[in-house]
Amino acid sequence: MKSLTLVGIHIFFRRLFWALLLLVSVLSLIPNPDDLPGGSLWAEFLAEIFFGSADHADKITHFIAYGVLAGGAGLGGMRVFSRRWLIVPGLILWSGLLELLQGLTQNRSPDWLDMLANSAGALTGFVASLGLLVLIVAHMERRKQI
C-alpha cells in the first residue's frame, strides 16, 4: 500500500477546496436551498442548541461551509500572494462578493449576518486546519514518512 505523503495531503485538500468553493458559490446564487424539504434539519437542530431557536439555522450552514473551505485551503497548503494567512481575508471577500451578487438575483437577498457567519467559520476552520497540519506533520515525522 502506498504511504501518504504531505504532498499527497496537500493535493487532495486543494482539489477538495476548489470543488467545495464551486459548490458553495452555486448554492449561494440559486433559489434559496434552505427552502428544500428536509434540507436543513441538522442546521435547525444545531441552531436550537447554540441559539435556542431554529431561526438562525442558515448561519450554522454558512459557518460550517466556510469553515470547511478554509480548513481545506489550510490543509492544502494554499496561499494567496505567497501568504497562507491571506486565505481567510480572501474567503471573506469572496463571501462579500457572493452576498452582493445575491442582491442581483430575484430569489435571494444579501444578508450581512451571513457574511459574519462565513467570516467566523473561515477563521475557525483555518486555525483548526493549521493545528491539524502540525499534528499530521508530527505523526509523519515519527513514522519517517516525510
C-alpha positions as CSV (number, residue, x, y, z in Angstrom):
1,M,0.0,0.0,0.0
2,K,1.3,3.4,-0.9
3,S,2.1,5.6,2.1
4,L,0.5,9.0,2.4
5,T,2.8,12.0,2.0
6,L,2.4,15.6,2.9
7,V,2.4,16.4,-0.9
8,G,-0.4,13.9,-1.3
9,I,-2.4,15.5,1.5
10,H,-1.9,19.0,0.0
11,I,-3.1,17.8,-3.4
12,F,-6.2,16.1,-2.0
13,F,-7.2,19.1,0.0
14,R,-6.5,21.6,-2.8
15,R,-8.8,19.7,-5.1
16,L,-11.4,19.4,-2.4
17,F,-11.2,23.2,-1.7
18,W,-11.8,24.1,-5.4
19,A,-14.8,21.6,-5.7
20,L,-16.3,23.0,-2.5
21,L,-15.8,26.6,-3.5
22,L,-17.7,25.9,-6.7
23,L,-20.4,24.2,-4.8
24,V,-20.7,26.9,-2.2
25,S,-20.8,29.6,-4.9
26,V,-23.5,27.8,-6.9
27,L,-25.6,27.2,-3.7
28,S,-25.2,30.9,-2.8
29,L,-26.7,32.1,-6.0
30,I,-29.5,29.6,-6.8
31,P,-33.0,30.0,-5.3
32,N,-32.8,29.5,-1.6
33,P,-31.6,25.9,-0.9
34,D,-33.0,26.3,2.7
35,D,-36.5,26.1,1.3
36,L,-35.9,22.5,0.1
37,P,-37.8,20.0,2.3
38,G,-35.5,18.4,4.9
39,G,-32.6,20.3,3.6
40,S,-31.6,22.0,6.8
41,L,-32.9,19.8,9.6
42,W,-29.4,19.3,11.0
43,A,-28.7,23.0,10.9
44,E,-32.0,23.7,12.7
45,F,-31.0,21.2,15.4
46,L,-27.7,22.9,15.9
47,A,-29.2,26.3,15.9
48,E,-31.6,25.2,18.7
49,I,-28.6,24.1,20.7
50,F,-26.4,27.1,20.1
51,F,-29.0,29.9,19.8
52,G,-32.1,28.5,21.5
53,S,-34.0,28.9,18.3
54,A,-34.0,27.4,14.8
55,D,-34.4,30.9,13.3
56,H,-30.7,31.2,12.6
57,A,-30.2,27.7,11.1
58,D,-28.8,29.2,7.9
59,K,-26.0,30.9,9.9
60,I,-24.9,27.4,11.1
61,T,-24.7,26.2,7.4
62,H,-22.7,29.3,6.5
63,F,-20.3,28.9,9.4
64,I,-19.7,25.2,8.5
65,A,-19.4,25.8,4.8
66,Y,-16.7,28.5,5.2
67,G,-15.0,26.6,8.0
68,V,-14.6,23.5,5.7
69,L,-13.5,25.8,2.8
70,A,-10.8,27.5,4.9
71,G,-9.8,24.2,6.5
72,G,-9.4,22.6,3.1
73,A,-7.3,25.5,2.0
74,G,-5.2,25.3,5.1
75,L,-4.6,21.6,4.8
76,G,-3.9,22.0,1.2
77,G,-1.1,24.4,2.0
78,M,-2.7,27.0,-0.2
79,R,-1.5,30.6,-0.3
80,V,-2.7,34.0,-1.6
81,F,0.1,36.2,-2.8
82,S,2.6,33.7,-1.2
83,R,1.0,34.2,2.3
84,R,-1.0,31.4,3.9
85,W,-2.8,33.8,6.3
86,L,-4.4,35.7,3.4
87,I,-6.7,32.7,2.8
88,V,-9.1,33.9,5.5
89,P,-9.5,37.5,4.1
90,G,-9.7,36.1,0.6
91,L,-12.6,33.9,1.6
92,I,-14.3,36.8,3.5
93,L,-14.0,38.9,0.3
94,W,-15.4,36.1,-1.8
95,S,-18.3,35.8,0.7
96,G,-19.0,39.5,0.4
97,L,-19.0,39.3,-3.4
98,L,-21.5,36.4,-3.3
99,E,-23.7,38.4,-0.9
100,L,-23.6,41.4,-3.2
101,L,-24.5,39.1,-6.2
102,Q,-27.4,37.7,-4.3
103,G,-28.9,41.2,-4.4
104,L,-28.9,41.0,-8.1
105,T,-31.0,37.7,-8.2
106,Q,-34.8,37.6,-8.0
107,N,-35.0,35.0,-5.3
108,R,-32.2,35.9,-2.9
109,S,-31.2,39.0,-0.9
110,P,-27.9,39.9,0.8
111,D,-27.6,39.2,4.5
112,W,-24.6,40.7,6.2
113,L,-25.1,38.3,9.2
114,D,-24.4,35.5,6.7
115,M,-21.1,37.2,5.9
116,L,-20.3,37.4,9.6
117,A,-21.1,33.7,10.0
118,N,-18.9,33.0,6.9
119,S,-16.1,35.0,8.4
120,A,-16.2,33.3,11.7
121,G,-16.3,29.9,10.0
122,A,-13.4,30.8,7.8
123,L,-11.2,31.9,10.7
124,T,-12.2,28.9,12.8
125,G,-11.6,26.4,10.1
126,F,-8.3,27.9,9.1
127,V,-6.9,27.9,12.6
128,A,-8.2,24.4,13.2
129,S,-6.5,23.2,9.9
130,L,-3.2,24.7,11.0
131,G,-3.4,22.8,14.2
132,L,-4.3,19.6,12.5
133,L,-1.5,20.1,10.0
134,V,1.0,20.4,12.8
135,L,-0.3,17.1,14.3
136,I,-0.1,15.4,10.8
137,V,3.5,16.5,10.3
138,A,4.5,15.4,13.8
139,H,2.9,12.0,13.2
140,M,4.6,11.6,9.8
141,E,8.0,12.6,11.2
142,R,7.6,9.9,13.9
143,R,6.8,7.4,11.3
144,K,9.6,8.8,9.0
145,Q,7.2,9.4,6.1
146,I,8.3,13.0,5.3
